[in-house]
Amino acid sequence: MHDLEHLSDLIIEFYEKLSSWEQAVVRDSAITLPQMHTLEILGQQSPLRMKELAAKMGVTTGTLTVNVDRLEKLGLVARIPHETDRRSILVALTEAGQGLYREHHAHHLHLTRELQAALTPEETGQLESILRKLAQAL
């Protein structure tokens, strides 16, 4: 049986290294890391209702509203009225937002290539399976 303390330490160490990497990537950017995460989600699934976006980010709609307000002022996202639900507002990336998303996504792909290079093909498959399980467990 694996030592729970040791496994916890490894998870925290990996998380801290990944967080430091993310901070370094956005350090010279005009936006914050939470704002970049908003663009990442919208880059994968745009447009989204505010409620859907908040749920995917694990934040309240109030917190998201502040975030989206700032991104809108920077010209990176736009609020769009929902076609069939007048109470809903959709958030979508603008052209500038799409460009920033693509640039940041390229950094993610580069990091993933570097991490994958440290693993065998079998380990890569195992990692993918483990990450899916862990994501579902949270």
C-alpha positions in Angstrom: 0.0 0.0 0.0 1.3 3.4 -0.9 2.0 5.9 1.8 -0.8 8.5 1.8 1.5 11.3 3.1 4.0 10.6 0.3 1.3 10.5 -2.4 -0.2 13.7 -1.1 3.2 15.4 -1.2 3.8 14.3 -4.8 0.3 15.6 -5.8 1.0 19.0 -4.1 4.5 19.2 -5.7 3.1 18.6 -9.2 0.3 21.0 -8.6 2.7 23.7 -7.5 5.0 23.2 -10.5 2.1 23.3 -12.9 0.7 26.4 -11.2 4.1 28.1 -11.4 4.3 27.2 -15.1 0.8 28.7 -15.7 1.8 31.9 -13.8 4.9 32.3 -15.9 3.0 31.9 -19.1 0.5 34.7 -18.2 3.1 36.9 -16.4 3.7 39.3 -19.3 0.0 39.2 -20.4 -2.6 41.9 -19.8 -4.9 39.4 -18.1 -4.9 37.4 -14.9 -4.8 33.6 -14.7 -8.5 33.2 -13.8 -9.3 35.4 -16.9 -7.0 33.2 -19.0 -8.9 30.1 -17.7 -12.2 31.8 -18.8 -10.7 32.2 -22.3 -9.5 28.6 -22.3 -13.0 27.3 -21.6 -14.6 29.6 -24.1 -11.9 28.6 -26.7 -13.1 25.0 -26.3 -16.8 25.7 -26.2 -18.0 29.1 -27.3 -20.5 30.6 -26.7 -21.7 29.5 -23.3 -24.4 30.8 -20.9 -22.9 32.7 -17.9 -24.3 29.9 -15.6 -22.7 27.2 -17.7 -19.4 29.0 -17.8 -19.4 29.6 -14.0 -20.1 25.9 -13.4 -17.2 24.8 -15.6 -14.9 27.2 -13.8 -16.1 26.3 -10.3 -17.0 29.9 -9.4 -20.2 31.8 -8.7 -21.9 33.8 -11.4 -21.1 36.9 -9.4 -17.4 36.2 -9.5 -17.7 35.3 -13.2 -19.5 38.6 -13.9 -16.6 40.6 -12.6 -14.2 38.5 -14.7 -16.3 38.8 -17.9 -16.7 42.5 -17.4 -12.9 43.0 -17.4 -12.5 40.7 -20.4 -15.2 42.5 -22.3 -13.5 45.9 -21.6 -10.3 44.4 -23.0 -12.2 43.4 -26.1 -11.5 39.6 -25.6 -15.1 38.5 -25.0 -18.6 39.7 -26.0 -21.9 39.2 -24.3 -24.6 38.0 -26.8 -28.3 37.8 -26.1 -29.6 34.2 -26.3 -31.8 33.7 -29.3 -34.6 31.7 -27.5 -34.2 32.6 -23.8 -34.3 36.3 -23.3 -33.2 36.0 -19.7 -29.9 34.3 -20.7 -26.8 36.0 -21.9 -24.1 34.0 -23.9 -20.4 34.8 -23.6 -18.3 34.3 -26.7 -14.7 35.0 -27.6 -14.0 37.9 -29.9 -11.4 37.6 -32.6 -8.8 39.1 -30.3 -9.9 36.6 -27.6 -9.6 33.7 -30.0 -6.1 34.8 -30.9 -5.0 34.9 -27.2 -6.7 31.5 -26.6 -4.8 30.0 -29.5 -1.5 31.4 -28.3 -2.1 30.1 -24.7 -3.3 26.7 -26.0 0.0 26.4 -28.0 1.8 26.7 -24.7 -0.3 23.9 -23.2 0.4 21.7 -26.1 4.1 22.4 -25.8 4.0 21.5 -22.1 2.0 18.3 -22.8 4.6 17.3 -25.4 7.4 17.8 -22.8 5.6 15.8 -20.2 4.7 13.0 -22.7 8.3 12.7 -23.7 9.2 11.6 -20.2 6.7 8.7 -20.5 6.5 5.5 -22.5 3.4 5.1 -24.7 2.0 2.7 -22.2 2.5 5.2 -19.3 0.9 7.9 -21.4 -2.2 5.7 -21.8 -2.2 5.0 -18.1 -1.8 8.7 -17.3 -4.7 9.6 -19.5 -6.9 7.0 -17.8 -5.8 8.1 -14.3 -6.4 11.8 -15.1 -10.0 11.0 -16.4 -10.7 9.1 -13.1 -9.3 11.8 -11.0 -11.2 14.5 -12.8 -14.5 12.6 -12.3 -13.6 12.1 -8.6 -13.4 15.9 -8.0 
